[in-house]
């Protein structure tokens, strides 16, 4: 299976809310005048959507859209990755999405939601540093997700 087909298959498992997050992430790519979708854009999409499990957890842990957008603006994108018409996601974003899929399986979910995408972001060192600086550590995030989804 080619990588684009695999990505398309994964997107078919996204919740409606996560599809909205990914649309918002693409908007952030355009706002920041970048040429491809990176993990930081996914984080911005989660923050901008704000109502899913991930958005609530991020807000509760004082991770805010404008702060993260400022950081994203100050960072230069990868120079070794070039936009291709059939490839919007950077390799790092593809890894984040695949990791989100694995988190969904660990939770025995047949869908990929914002909570899984939040956990998937921890494979990216830049986003991990941003989240951990704000106290949302790799250890704490799954506990927060489990707590939050147990309330439903």
C-alpha positions in Angstrom: 0.0 0.0 0.0 1.4 3.4 -0.9 1.8 6.0 1.8 -0.9 8.3 0.5 -3.5 5.4 0.4 -2.5 4.5 4.0 -3.0 8.2 5.0 -6.4 8.2 3.3 -7.4 5.0 5.1 -6.4 6.5 8.4 -8.3 9.7 7.8 -11.4 7.6 7.2 -11.2 6.6 10.9 -11.0 10.2 12.1 -14.0 11.5 14.1 -15.8 14.5 12.7 -14.2 16.7 15.3 -10.7 15.5 14.3 -11.5 16.1 10.7 -12.3 19.7 11.7 -9.0 19.9 13.6 -7.2 18.8 10.5 -9.0 21.4 8.4 -8.0 24.1 11.0 -4.4 22.8 10.9 -4.4 23.4 7.1 -5.7 26.9 7.8 -2.8 27.4 10.2 -0.4 26.3 7.4 -1.8 29.1 5.2 -1.9 31.7 8.0 1.7 31.1 8.8 2.6 31.0 5.1 4.1 27.5 5.4 4.1 25.0 2.5 3.2 21.8 4.3 1.5 20.5 7.4 3.8 19.9 10.4 3.0 18.6 13.9 2.9 22.2 15.3 0.0 22.9 12.9 -1.9 19.9 14.2 -1.4 21.3 17.7 -2.7 24.7 16.5 -5.7 22.9 15.0 -6.4 21.1 18.3 -6.3 24.5 20.1 -8.3 26.3 17.6 -11.1 23.7 17.6 -10.9 23.7 21.4 -14.0 21.6 22.3 -12.7 18.1 21.9 -11.0 16.1 24.6 -7.6 17.4 23.5 -8.7 21.0 23.4 -10.1 20.8 26.9 -6.9 19.1 28.2 -4.7 21.7 26.5 -6.8 24.6 27.9 -6.8 23.1 31.4 -3.0 22.9 31.2 -2.7 26.5 30.1 -1.6 25.7 26.5 -3.1 28.6 24.5 -3.5 29.2 20.7 -1.8 32.6 20.5 1.2 31.5 22.5 1.7 28.5 20.3 1.1 30.5 17.1 3.8 32.9 18.2 6.2 30.0 18.7 5.3 28.5 15.3 5.9 31.9 13.6 9.3 32.1 15.1 10.3 28.6 13.9 11.7 28.0 10.5 10.2 25.0 8.6 12.2 22.1 7.4 14.3 23.0 4.4 14.9 19.4 3.2 11.2 18.8 2.7 9.4 20.3 -0.3 5.7 20.5 -1.0 4.4 18.0 -3.5 0.9 18.2 -5.0 -0.1 14.8 -3.6 1.7 15.2 -0.3 0.5 17.8 2.2 1.9 16.2 5.4 5.5 16.3 6.4 7.0 12.9 7.4 6.8 14.0 11.0 3.1 14.7 10.7 2.6 11.3 9.1 4.3 9.8 12.1 2.1 11.7 14.5 -1.0 10.5 12.7 0.2 6.9 12.8 1.1 7.2 16.4 -2.4 8.6 17.1 -3.8 5.4 15.4 -1.7 3.3 17.7 -3.0 5.2 20.8 -6.6 4.6 19.6 -5.8 0.8 19.4 -4.3 0.9 22.9 -7.6 2.5 24.2 -9.5 -0.2 22.2 -11.2 2.5 20.1 -12.3 2.0 16.5 -11.9 5.7 15.7 -9.1 8.3 15.9 -10.1 11.3 18.0 -8.6 14.5 19.2 -7.4 12.7 22.3 -5.4 10.2 20.3 -3.9 13.0 18.1 -2.8 14.9 21.2 -0.9 11.8 22.4 0.4 11.2 18.9 2.1 14.6 19.0 4.5 13.4 21.6 6.6 11.7 18.9 7.6 15.2 17.7 10.4 16.7 19.7 9.5 20.3 19.0 5.8 19.9 20.1 6.9 17.7 23.0 9.2 20.5 24.3 6.4 23.0 23.9 3.9 20.9 25.9 6.4 19.8 28.5 7.5 23.4 29.1 3.8 24.1 30.0 3.7 21.1 32.4 1.8 18.7 30.1 4.4 15.9 30.1 4.5 12.7 28.2 3.6 10.9 31.4 0.8 13.2 32.4 -1.0 13.5 29.0 -2.2 9.8 28.8 -3.5 10.1 32.4 -5.4 13.3 31.5 -6.9 11.6 28.4 -7.9 8.5 30.4 -9.4 10.7 33.1 -11.3 12.9 30.6 -12.7 10.0 28.5 -13.7 8.1 31.7 -16.0 11.1 32.5 -18.1 10.4 29.3 
